């Protein structure tokens, strides 16, 4: 974990990790529910972007 992070910063990072995980789940769900291929593709791209954010935050905390 990176040094010199306050408890508040760690809490905020954990909150953001949870938010990113929730957004991945929501957009994957939206993609599965829609019948429009363009909207499905857009939802999948957004889910992938939030998965990347999630992975980045996890890697940051793992340093």
N, CA, C, O and CB atoms as a CASP TS submission, in Angstrom:
PFRMAT TS
TARGET T0000
AUTHOR 0000-0000-0000
METHOD Language model
MODEL 1
PARENT N/A
ATOM      1  N   UNK     1       0.843  -1.170   0.000  1.00  0.00           N
ATOM      2  CA  UNK     1       0.000   0.000   0.000  1.00  0.00           C
ATOM      3  C   UNK     1       0.892   1.238   0.000  1.00  0.00           C
ATOM      4  O   UNK     1       1.912   1.254   0.690  1.00  0.00           O
ATOM      5  CB  UNK     1      -0.961  -0.004   1.217  1.00  0.00           C
ATOM      6  N   UNK     2       0.534   2.271  -0.755  1.00  0.00           N
ATOM      7  CA  UNK     2       1.351   3.473  -0.802  1.00  0.00           C
ATOM      8  C   UNK     2       1.486   4.097   0.583  1.00  0.00           C
ATOM      9  O   UNK     2       0.533   4.123   1.362  1.00  0.00           O
ATOM     10  CB  UNK     2       0.756   4.481  -1.780  1.00  0.00           C
ATOM     11  N   UNK     3       2.684   4.599   0.877  1.00  0.00           N
ATOM     12  CA  UNK     3       2.909   5.231   2.164  1.00  0.00           C
ATOM     13  C   UNK     3       2.266   6.599   2.242  1.00  0.00           C
ATOM     14  O   UNK     3       1.901   7.201   1.232  1.00  0.00           O
ATOM     15  CB  UNK     3       4.383   5.344   2.436  1.00  0.00           C
ATOM     16  N   UNK     4       2.135   7.074   3.476  1.00  0.00           N
ATOM     17  CA  UNK     4       1.680   8.427   3.737  1.00  0.00           C
ATOM     18  C   UNK     4       0.229   8.711   3.359  1.00  0.00           C
ATOM     19  O   UNK     4      -0.127   9.876   3.182  1.00  0.00           O
ATOM     20  CB  UNK     4       2.547   9.362   3.020  1.00  0.00           C
ATOM     21  N   UNK     5      -0.607   7.709   3.231  1.00  0.00           N
ATOM     22  CA  UNK     5      -2.030   7.948   3.005  1.00  0.00           C
ATOM     23  C   UNK     5      -2.735   7.994   4.354  1.00  0.00           C
ATOM     24  O   UNK     5      -2.523   7.136   5.211  1.00  0.00           O
ATOM     25  CB  UNK     5      -2.652   6.848   2.087  1.00  0.00           C
ATOM     26  N   UNK     6      -3.567   8.997   4.525  1.00  0.00           N
ATOM     27  CA  UNK     6      -4.319   9.110   5.771  1.00  0.00           C
ATOM     28  C   UNK     6      -5.463   8.099   5.779  1.00  0.00           C
ATOM     29  O   UNK     6      -5.800   7.507   4.754  1.00  0.00           O
ATOM     30  CB  UNK     6      -4.862  10.548   5.956  1.00  0.00           C
ATOM     31  N   UNK     7      -6.043   7.919   6.945  1.00  0.00           N
ATOM     32  CA  UNK     7      -7.189   7.022   7.056  1.00  0.00           C
ATOM     33  C   UNK     7      -8.336   7.520   6.184  1.00  0.00           C
ATOM     34  O   UNK     7      -9.044   6.724   5.569  1.00  0.00           O
ATOM     35  CB  UNK     7      -7.644   6.900   8.522  1.00  0.00           C
ATOM     36  N   UNK     8      -8.516   8.833   6.131  1.00  0.00           N
ATOM     37  CA  UNK     8      -9.584   9.402   5.302  1.00  0.00           C
ATOM     38  C   UNK     8      -9.338   9.101   3.827  1.00  0.00           C
ATOM     39  O   UNK     8     -10.268   8.751   3.101  1.00  0.00           O
ATOM     40  CB  UNK     8      -9.688  10.925   5.523  1.00  0.00           C
ATOM     41  N   UNK     9      -8.090   9.234   3.381  1.00  0.00           N
ATOM     42  CA  UNK     9      -7.764   8.932   1.983  1.00  0.00           C
ATOM     43  C   UNK     9      -8.012   7.459   1.669  1.00  0.00           C
ATOM     44  O   UNK     9      -8.532   7.126   0.604  1.00  0.00           O
ATOM     45  CB  UNK     9      -6.300   9.295   1.682  1.00  0.00           C
ATOM     46  N   UNK    10      -7.642   6.589   2.587  1.00  0.00           N
ATOM     47  CA  UNK    10      -7.885   5.157   2.385  1.00  0.00           C
ATOM     48  C   UNK    10      -9.379   4.854   2.316  1.00  0.00           C
ATOM     49  O   UNK    10      -9.820   4.035   1.509  1.00  0.00           O
ATOM     50  CB  UNK    10      -7.236   4.340   3.512  1.00  0.00           C
ATOM     51  N   UNK    11     -10.149   5.518   3.165  1.00  0.00           N
ATOM     52  CA  UNK    11     -11.602   5.335   3.147  1.00  0.00           C
ATOM     53  C   UNK    11     -12.188   5.820   1.831  1.00  0.00           C
ATOM     54  O   UNK    11     -13.055   5.165   1.254  1.00  0.00           O
ATOM     55  CB  UNK    11     -12.256   6.077   4.321  1.00  0.00           C
ATOM     56  N   UNK    12     -11.715   6.967   1.356  1.00  0.00           N
ATOM     57  CA  UNK    12     -12.204   7.500   0.082  1.00  0.00           C
ATOM     58  C   UNK    12     -11.837   6.578  -1.080  1.00  0.00           C
ATOM     59  O   UNK    12     -12.641   6.374  -1.989  1.00  0.00           O
ATOM     60  CB  UNK    12     -11.635   8.905  -0.161  1.00  0.00           C
ATOM     61  N   UNK    13     -10.637   6.026  -1.053  1.00  0.00           N
ATOM     62  CA  UNK    13     -10.232   5.084  -2.095  1.00  0.00           C
ATOM     63  C   UNK    13     -11.101   3.832  -2.067  1.00  0.00           C
ATOM     64  O   UNK    13     -11.510   3.330  -3.114  1.00  0.00           O
ATOM     65  CB  UNK    13      -8.756   4.705  -1.930  1.00  0.00           C
ATOM     66  N   UNK    14     -11.380   3.334  -0.876  1.00  0.00           N
ATOM     67  CA  UNK    14     -12.236   2.147  -0.764  1.00  0.00           C
ATOM     68  C   UNK    14     -13.640   2.448  -1.268  1.00  0.00           C
ATOM     69  O   UNK    14     -14.254   1.617  -1.937  1.00  0.00           O
ATOM     70  CB  UNK    14     -12.293   1.654   0.694  1.00  0.00           C
ATOM     71  N   UNK    15     -14.149   3.632  -0.950  1.00  0.00           N
ATOM     72  CA  UNK    15     -15.467   4.034  -1.458  1.00  0.00           C
ATOM     73  C   UNK    15     -15.470   4.085  -2.980  1.00  0.00           C
ATOM     74  O   UNK    15     -16.421   3.639  -3.621  1.00  0.00           O
ATOM     75  CB  UNK    15     -15.873   5.403  -0.885  1.00  0.00           C
ATOM     76  N   UNK    16     -14.400   4.632  -3.553  1.00  0.00           N
ATOM     77  CA  UNK    16     -14.339   4.729  -5.015  1.00  0.00           C
ATOM     78  C   UNK    16     -14.212   3.348  -5.653  1.00  0.00           C
ATOM     79  O   UNK    16     -14.800   3.096  -6.704  1.00  0.00           O
ATOM     80  CB  UNK    16     -13.160   5.617  -5.445  1.00  0.00           C
ATOM     81  N   UNK    17     -13.459   2.463  -5.033  1.00  0.00           N
ATOM     82  CA  UNK    17     -13.360   1.086  -5.531  1.00  0.00           C
ATOM     83  C   UNK    17     -14.743   0.442  -5.540  1.00  0.00           C
ATOM     84  O   UNK    17     -15.123  -0.216  -6.508  1.00  0.00           O
ATOM     85  CB  UNK    17     -12.378   0.251  -4.662  1.00  0.00           C
ATOM     86  N   UNK    18     -15.484   0.634  -4.462  1.00  0.00           N
ATOM     87  CA  UNK    18     -16.842   0.080  -4.401  1.00  0.00           C
ATOM     88  C   UNK    18     -17.742   0.699  -5.466  1.00  0.00           C
ATOM     89  O   UNK    18     -18.544   0.001  -6.085  1.00  0.00           O
ATOM     90  CB  UNK    18     -17.448   0.304  -3.010  1.00  0.00           C
ATOM     91  N   UNK    19     -17.609   2.011  -5.680  1.00  0.00           N
ATOM     92  CA  UNK    19     -18.397   2.680  -6.718  1.00  0.00           C
ATOM     93  C   UNK    19     -18.070   2.129  -8.103  1.00  0.00           C
ATOM     94  O   UNK    19     -18.973   1.885  -8.903  1.00  0.00           O
ATOM     95  CB  UNK    19     -18.149   4.192  -6.685  1.00  0.00           C
ATOM     96  N   UNK    20     -16.795   1.934  -8.387  1.00  0.00           N
ATOM     97  CA  UNK    20     -16.393   1.411  -9.694  1.00  0.00           C
ATOM     98  C   UNK    20     -16.924  -0.007  -9.892  1.00  0.00           C
ATOM     99  O   UNK    20     -17.395  -0.353 -10.976  1.00  0.00           O
ATOM    100  CB  UNK    20     -14.858   1.429  -9.836  1.00  0.00           C
ATOM    101  N   UNK    21     -16.847  -0.822  -8.848  1.00  0.00           N
ATOM    102  CA  UNK    21     -17.363  -2.193  -8.932  1.00  0.00           C
ATOM    103  C   UNK    21     -18.871  -2.180  -9.210  1.00  0.00           C
ATOM    104  O   UNK    21     -19.365  -2.973 -10.011  1.00  0.00           O
ATOM    105  CB  UNK    21     -17.064  -2.971  -7.622  1.00  0.00           C
ATOM    106  N   UNK    22     -19.589  -1.283  -8.548  1.00  0.00           N
ATOM    107  CA  UNK    22     -21.030  -1.158  -8.760  1.00  0.00           C
ATOM    108  C   UNK    22     -21.343  -0.713 -10.191  1.00  0.00           C
ATOM    109  O   UNK    22     -22.270  -1.231 -10.815  1.00  0.00           O
ATOM    110  CB  UNK    22     -21.629  -0.164  -7.756  1.00  0.00           C
ATOM    111  N   UNK    23     -20.572   0.243 -10.709  1.00  0.00           N
ATOM    112  CA  UNK    23     -20.801   0.715 -12.076  1.00  0.00           C
ATOM    113  C   UNK    23     -20.535  -0.382 -13.103  1.00  0.00           C
ATOM    114  O   UNK    23     -21.256  -0.492 -14.094  1.00  0.00           O
ATOM    115  CB  UNK    23     -19.917   1.925 -12.371  1.00  0.00           C
ATOM    116  N   UNK    24     -19.513  -1.187 -12.874  1.00  0.00           N
ATOM    117  CA  UNK    24     -19.248  -2.320 -13.773  1.00  0.00           C
ATOM    118  C   UNK    24     -20.459  -3.247 -13.797  1.00  0.00           C
ATOM    119  O   UNK    24     -20.921  -3.650 -14.864  1.00  0.00           O
ATOM    120  CB  UNK    24     -17.972  -3.101 -13.328  1.00  0.00           C
ATOM    121  N   UNK    25     -20.962  -3.578 -12.626  1.00  0.00           N
ATOM    122  CA  UNK    25     -22.112  -4.489 -12.545  1.00  0.00           C
ATOM    123  C   UNK    25     -23.350  -3.886 -13.204  1.00  0.00           C
ATOM    124  O   UNK    25     -24.070  -4.575 -13.926  1.00  0.00           O
ATOM    125  CB  UNK    25     -22.419  -4.832 -11.080  1.00  0.00           C
ATOM    126  N   UNK    26     -23.594  -2.607 -12.957  1.00  0.00           N
ATOM    127  CA  UNK    26     -24.777  -1.960 -13.533  1.00  0.00           C
ATOM    128  C   UNK    26     -24.718  -1.929 -15.054  1.00  0.00           C
ATOM    129  O   UNK    26     -25.689  -2.287 -15.721  1.00  0.00           O
ATOM    130  CB  UNK    26     -24.919  -0.539 -12.993  1.00  0.00           C
ATOM    131  N   UNK    27     -23.581  -1.502 -15.608  1.00  0.00           N
ATOM    132  CA  UNK    27     -23.508  -1.386 -17.061  1.00  0.00           C
ATOM    133  C   UNK    27     -23.479  -2.747 -17.745  1.00  0.00           C
ATOM    134  O   UNK    27     -23.973  -2.881 -18.865  1.00  0.00           O
ATOM    135  CB  UNK    27     -22.284  -0.590 -17.456  1.00  0.00           C
ATOM    136  N   UNK    28     -22.912  -3.752 -17.096  1.00  0.00           N
ATOM    137  CA  UNK    28     -23.015  -5.108 -17.649  1.00  0.00           C
ATOM    138  C   UNK    28     -24.464  -5.578 -17.639  1.00  0.00           C
ATOM    139  O   UNK    28     -24.914  -6.243 -18.573  1.00  0.00           O
ATOM    140  CB  UNK    28     -22.131  -6.090 -16.853  1.00  0.00           C
ATOM    141  N   UNK    29     -25.184  -5.236 -16.592  1.00  0.00           N
ATOM    142  CA  UNK    29     -26.602  -5.589 -16.516  1.00  0.00           C
ATOM    143  C   UNK    29     -27.401  -4.863 -17.590  1.00  0.00           C
ATOM    144  O   UNK    29     -28.245  -5.466 -18.253  1.00  0.00           O
ATOM    145  CB  UNK    29     -27.163  -5.259 -15.129  1.00  0.00           C
ATOM    146  N   UNK    30     -27.139  -3.571 -17.764  1.00  0.00           N
ATOM    147  CA  UNK    30     -27.835  -2.809 -18.807  1.00  0.00           C
ATOM    148  C   UNK    30     -27.561  -3.412 -20.180  1.00  0.00           C
ATOM    149  O   UNK    30     -28.467  -3.534 -21.005  1.00  0.00           O
ATOM    150  CB  UNK    30     -27.401  -1.326 -18.779  1.00  0.00           C
ATOM    151  N   UNK    31     -26.309  -3.789 -20.418  1.00  0.00           N
ATOM    152  CA  UNK    31     -25.947  -4.380 -21.711  1.00  0.00           C
ATOM    153  C   UNK    31     -26.705  -5.685 -21.940  1.00  0.00           C
ATOM    154  O   UNK    31     -27.126  -5.975 -23.060  1.00  0.00           O
ATOM    155  CB  UNK    31     -24.427  -4.631 -21.785  1.00  0.00           C
ATOM    156  N   UNK    32     -26.875  -6.458 -20.890  1.00  0.00           N
ATOM    157  CA  UNK    32     -27.580  -7.738 -21.019  1.00  0.00           C
ATOM    158  C   UNK    32     -29.080  -7.555 -21.238  1.00  0.00           C
ATOM    159  O   UNK    32     -29.733  -8.418 -21.824  1.00  0.00           O
ATOM    160  CB  UNK    32     -27.345  -8.586 -19.780  1.00  0.00           C
ATOM    161  N   UNK    33     -29.620  -6.448 -20.774  1.00  0.00           N
ATOM    162  CA  UNK    33     -31.059  -6.225 -20.856  1.00  0.00           C
ATOM    163  C   UNK    33     -31.513  -5.593 -22.163  1.00  0.00           C
ATOM    164  O   UNK    33     -32.660  -5.776 -22.570  1.00  0.00           O
ATOM    165  CB  UNK    33     -31.492  -5.366 -19.725  1.00  0.00           C
ATOM    166  N   UNK    34     -30.633  -4.854 -22.824  1.00  0.00           N
ATOM    167  CA  UNK    34     -31.061  -4.132 -24.019  1.00  0.00           C
ATOM    168  C   UNK    34     -31.045  -5.038 -25.247  1.00  0.00           C
ATOM    169  O   UNK    34     -30.272  -5.993 -25.331  1.00  0.00           O
ATOM    170  CB  UNK    34     -30.165  -2.915 -24.252  1.00  0.00           C
ATOM    171  N   UNK    35     -31.914  -4.712 -26.189  1.00  0.00           N
ATOM    172  CA  UNK    35     -31.934  -5.450 -27.449  1.00  0.00           C
ATOM    173  C   UNK    35     -31.285  -4.647 -28.573  1.00  0.00           C
ATOM    174  O   UNK    35     -31.079  -5.164 -29.672  1.00  0.00           O
ATOM    175  CB  UNK    35     -33.371  -5.813 -27.828  1.00  0.00           C
ATOM    176  N   UNK    36     -30.964  -3.390 -28.299  1.00  0.00           N
ATOM    177  CA  UNK    36     -30.334  -2.524 -29.299  1.00  0.00           C
ATOM    178  C   UNK    36     -28.824  -2.783 -29.296  1.00  0.00           C
ATOM    179  O   UNK    36     -28.166  -2.565 -28.279  1.00  0.00           O
ATOM    180  CB  UNK    36     -30.642  -1.012 -29.011  1.00  0.00           C
ATOM    181  N   UNK    37     -28.265  -3.247 -30.424  1.00  0.00           N
ATOM    182  CA  UNK    37     -26.835  -3.581 -30.456  1.00  0.00           C
ATOM    183  C   UNK    37     -25.922  -2.386 -30.181  1.00  0.00           C
ATOM    184  O   UNK    37     -24.859  -2.552 -29.583  1.00  0.00           O
ATOM    185  CB  UNK    37     -26.484  -4.170 -31.796  1.00  0.00           C
ATOM    186  N   UNK    38     -26.317  -1.199 -30.603  1.00  0.00           N
ATOM    187  CA  UNK    38     -25.480  -0.019 -30.361  1.00  0.00           C
ATOM    188  C   UNK    38     -25.456   0.341 -28.881  1.00  0.00           C
ATOM    189  O   UNK    38     -24.403   0.662 -28.329  1.00  0.00           O
ATOM    190  CB  UNK    38     -25.984   1.175 -31.183  1.00  0.00           C
ATOM    191  N   UNK    39     -26.604   0.285 -28.253  1.00  0.00           N
ATOM    192  CA  UNK    39     -26.661   0.576 -26.820  1.00  0.00           C
ATOM    193  C   UNK    39     -25.926  -0.500 -26.039  1.00  0.00           C
ATOM    194  O   UNK    39     -25.235  -0.194 -25.066  1.00  0.00           O
ATOM    195  CB  UNK    39     -28.123   0.683 -26.341  1.00  0.00           C
ATOM    196  N   UNK    40     -26.064  -1.766 -26.454  1.00  0.00           N
ATOM    197  CA  UNK    40     -25.349  -2.856 -25.791  1.00  0.00           C
ATOM    198  C   UNK    40     -23.841  -2.624 -25.868  1.00  0.00           C
ATOM    199  O   UNK    40     -23.136  -2.753 -24.867  1.00  0.00           O
ATOM    200  CB  UNK    40     -25.718  -4.216 -26.428  1.00  0.00           C
ATOM    201  N   UNK    41     -23.353  -2.282 -27.056  1.00  0.00           N
ATOM    202  CA  UNK    41     -21.918  -2.045 -27.230  1.00  0.00           C
ATOM    203  C   UNK    41     -21.453  -0.866 -26.376  1.00  0.00           C
ATOM    204  O   UNK    41     -20.382  -0.919 -25.771  1.00  0.00           O
ATOM    205  CB  UNK    41     -21.592  -1.786 -28.711  1.00  0.00           C
ATOM    206  N   UNK    42     -22.253   0.190 -26.327  1.00  0.00           N
ATOM    207  CA  UNK    42     -21.895   1.355 -25.529  1.00  0.00           C
ATOM    208  C   UNK    42     -21.838   0.993 -24.041  1.00  0.00           C
ATOM    209  O   UNK    42     -20.907   1.393 -23.341  1.00  0.00           O
ATOM    210  CB  UNK    42     -22.903   2.497 -25.765  1.00  0.00           C
ATOM    211  N   UNK    43     -22.816   0.248 -23.563  1.00  0.00           N
ATOM    212  CA  UNK    43     -22.823  -0.173 -22.158  1.00  0.00           C
ATOM    213  C   UNK    43     -21.628  -1.068 -21.844  1.00  0.00           C
ATOM    214  O   UNK    43     -21.032  -0.952 -20.773  1.00  0.00           O
ATOM    215  CB  UNK    43     -24.130  -0.908 -21.826  1.00  0.00           C
ATOM    216  N   UNK    44     -21.275  -1.954 -22.762  1.00  0.00           N
ATOM    217  CA  UNK    44     -20.119  -2.825 -22.556  1.00  0.00           C
ATOM    218  C   UNK    44     -18.826  -2.013 -22.505  1.00  0.00           C
ATOM    219  O   UNK    44     -17.944  -2.305 -21.698  1.00  0.00           O
ATOM    220  CB  UNK    44     -20.038  -3.878 -23.671  1.00  0.00           C
ATOM    221  N   UNK    45     -18.709  -0.999 -23.357  1.00  0.00           N
ATOM    222  CA  UNK    45     -17.520  -0.145 -23.344  1.00  0.00           C
ATOM    223  C   UNK    45     -17.416   0.626 -22.032  1.00  0.00           C
ATOM    224  O   UNK    45     -16.334   0.749 -21.458  1.00  0.00           O
ATOM    225  CB  UNK    45     -17.548   0.832 -24.527  1.00  0.00           C
ATOM    226  N   UNK    46     -18.547   1.140 -21.568  1.00  0.00           N
ATOM    227  CA  UNK    46     -18.545   1.875 -20.300  1.00  0.00           C
ATOM    228  C   UNK    46     -18.182   0.940 -19.153  1.00  0.00           C
ATOM    229  O   UNK    46     -17.420   1.319 -18.263  1.00  0.00           O
ATOM    230  CB  UNK    46     -19.922   2.530 -20.043  1.00  0.00           C
ATOM    231  N   UNK    47     -18.717  -0.271 -19.165  1.00  0.00           N
ATOM    232  CA  UNK    47     -18.376  -1.254 -18.130  1.00  0.00           C
ATOM    233  C   UNK    47     -16.877  -1.561 -18.153  1.00  0.00           C
ATOM    234  O   UNK    47     -16.251  -1.669 -17.098  1.00  0.00           O
ATOM    235  CB  UNK    47     -19.190  -2.556 -18.328  1.00  0.00           C
ATOM    236  N   UNK    48     -16.304  -1.702 -19.342  1.00  0.00           N
ATOM    237  CA  UNK    48     -14.868  -1.976 -19.459  1.00  0.00           C
ATOM    238  C   UNK    48     -14.040  -0.811 -18.920  1.00  0.00           C
ATOM    239  O   UNK    48     -13.018  -1.020 -18.266  1.00  0.00           O
ATOM    240  CB  UNK    48     -14.494  -2.254 -20.925  1.00  0.00           C
ATOM    241  N   UNK    49     -14.484   0.417 -19.196  1.00  0.00           N
ATOM    242  CA  UNK    49     -13.764   1.595 -18.708  1.00  0.00           C
ATOM    243  C   UNK    49     -13.773   1.620 -17.179  1.00  0.00           C
ATOM    244  O   UNK    49     -12.751   1.907 -16.555  1.00  0.00           O
ATOM    245  CB  UNK    49     -14.394   2.894 -19.274  1.00  0.00           C
ATOM    246  N   UNK    50     -14.924   1.319 -16.580  1.00  0.00           N
ATOM    247  CA  UNK    50     -14.995   1.303 -15.119  1.00  0.00           C
ATOM    248  C   UNK    50     -14.217   0.127 -14.538  1.00  0.00           C
ATOM    249  O   UNK    50     -13.688   0.230 -13.432  1.00  0.00           O
ATOM    250  CB  UNK    50     -16.452   1.244 -14.659  1.00  0.00           C
ATOM    251  N   UNK    51     -14.137  -0.988 -15.262  1.00  0.00           N
ATOM    252  CA  UNK    51     -13.305  -2.108 -14.818  1.00  0.00           C
ATOM    253  C   UNK    51     -11.835  -1.694 -14.803  1.00  0.00           C
ATOM    254  O   UNK    51     -11.090  -2.068 -13.897  1.00  0.00           O
ATOM    255  CB  UNK    51     -13.510  -3.341 -15.735  1.00  0.00           C
ATOM    256  N   UNK    52     -11.421  -0.925 -15.802  1.00  0.00           N
ATOM    257  CA  UNK    52     -10.047  -0.418 -15.832  1.00  0.00           C
ATOM    258  C   UNK    52      -9.784   0.510 -14.649  1.00  0.00           C
ATOM    259  O   UNK    52      -8.723   0.438 -14.027  1.00  0.00           O
ATOM    260  CB  UNK    52      -9.776   0.321 -17.154  1.00  0.00           C
ATOM    261  N   UNK    53     -10.744   1.380 -14.335  1.00  0.00           N
ATOM    262  CA  UNK    53     -10.604   2.269 -13.174  1.00  0.00           C
ATOM    263  C   UNK    53     -10.459   1.434 -11.900  1.00  0.00           C
ATOM    264  O   UNK    53      -9.595   1.700 -11.065  1.00  0.00           O
ATOM    265  CB  UNK    53     -11.827   3.232 -13.060  1.00  0.00           C
ATOM    266  N   UNK    54     -11.318   0.424 -11.764  1.00  0.00           N
ATOM    267  CA  UNK    54     -11.278  -0.466 -10.603  1.00  0.00           C
ATOM    268  C   UNK    54      -9.901  -1.135 -10.489  1.00  0.00           C
ATOM    269  O   UNK    54      -9.293  -1.144  -9.419  1.00  0.00           O
ATOM    270  CB  UNK    54     -12.393  -1.538 -10.704  1.00  0.00           C
ATOM    271  N   UNK    55      -9.423  -1.691 -11.602  1.00  0.00           N
ATOM    272  CA  UNK    55      -8.124  -2.372 -11.600  1.00  0.00           C
ATOM    273  C   UNK    55      -6.997  -1.420 -11.225  1.00  0.00           C
ATOM    274  O   UNK    55      -6.089  -1.794 -10.484  1.00  0.00           O
ATOM    275  CB  UNK    55      -7.846  -2.991 -12.970  1.00  0.00           C
ATOM    276  N   UNK    56      -7.050  -0.197 -11.732  1.00  0.00           N
ATOM    277  CA  UNK    56      -6.028   0.801 -11.424  1.00  0.00           C
ATOM    278  C   UNK    56      -6.010   1.118  -9.937  1.00  0.00           C
ATOM    279  O   UNK    56      -4.940   1.202  -9.333  1.00  0.00           O
ATOM    280  CB  UNK    56      -6.266   2.080 -12.232  1.00  0.00           C
ATOM    281  N   UNK    57      -7.174   1.294  -9.346  1.00  0.00           N
ATOM    282  CA  UNK    57      -7.243   1.598  -7.917  1.00  0.00           C
ATOM    283  C   UNK    57      -6.740   0.427  -7.077  1.00  0.00           C
ATOM    284  O   UNK    57      -6.033   0.630  -6.090  1.00  0.00           O
ATOM    285  CB  UNK    57      -8.678   1.951  -7.517  1.00  0.00           C
ATOM    286  N   UNK    58      -7.099  -0.784  -7.459  1.00  0.00           N
ATOM    287  CA  UNK    58      -6.623  -1.971  -6.734  1.00  0.00           C
ATOM    288  C   UNK    58      -5.100  -2.073  -6.831  1.00  0.00           C
ATOM    289  O   UNK    58      -4.436  -2.368  -5.838  1.00  0.00           O
ATOM    290  CB  UNK    58      -7.287  -3.260  -7.295  1.00  0.00           C
ATOM    291  N   UNK    59      -4.548  -1.833  -8.011  1.00  0.00           N
ATOM    292  CA  UNK    59      -3.094  -1.880  -8.183  1.00  0.00           C
ATOM    293  C   UNK    59      -2.420  -0.807  -7.336  1.00  0.00           C
ATOM    294  O   UNK    59      -1.376  -1.052  -6.732  1.00  0.00           O
ATOM    295  CB  UNK    59      -2.716  -1.701  -9.665  1.00  0.00           C
ATOM    296  N   UNK    60      -3.017   0.377  -7.293  1.00  0.00           N
ATOM    297  CA  UNK    60      -2.460   1.467  -6.493  1.00  0.00           C
ATOM    298  C   UNK    60      -2.386   1.072  -5.021  1.00  0.00           C
ATOM    299  O   UNK    60      -1.375   1.308  -4.360  1.00  0.00           O
ATOM    300  CB  UNK    60      -3.304   2.744  -6.659  1.00  0.00           C
ATOM    301  N   UNK    61      -3.443   0.478  -4.520  1.00  0.00           N
ATOM    302  CA  UNK    61      -3.453   0.071  -3.116  1.00  0.00           C
ATOM    303  C   UNK    61      -2.506  -1.093  -2.852  1.00  0.00           C
ATOM    304  O   UNK    61      -2.027  -1.263  -1.731  1.00  0.00           O
ATOM    305  CB  UNK    61      -4.859  -0.308  -2.692  1.00  0.00           C
ATOM    306  N   UNK    62      -2.234  -1.891  -3.874  1.00  0.00           N
ATOM    307  CA  UNK    62      -1.358  -3.042  -3.712  1.00  0.00           C
ATOM    308  C   UNK    62       0.119  -2.714  -3.765  1.00  0.00           C
ATOM    309  O   UNK    62       0.952  -3.584  -3.514  1.00  0.00           O
ATOM    310  CB  UNK    62      -1.663  -4.040  -4.749  1.00  0.00           C
ATOM    311  N   UNK    63       0.459  -1.486  -4.083  1.00  0.00           N
ATOM    312  CA  UNK    63       1.874  -1.103  -4.196  1.00  0.00           C
ATOM    313  C   UNK    63       2.540  -1.041  -2.844  1.00  0.00           C
ATOM    314  O   UNK    63       3.729  -0.735  -2.755  1.00  0.00           O
ATOM    315  CB  UNK    63       2.012   0.239  -4.894  1.00  0.00           C
TER
END
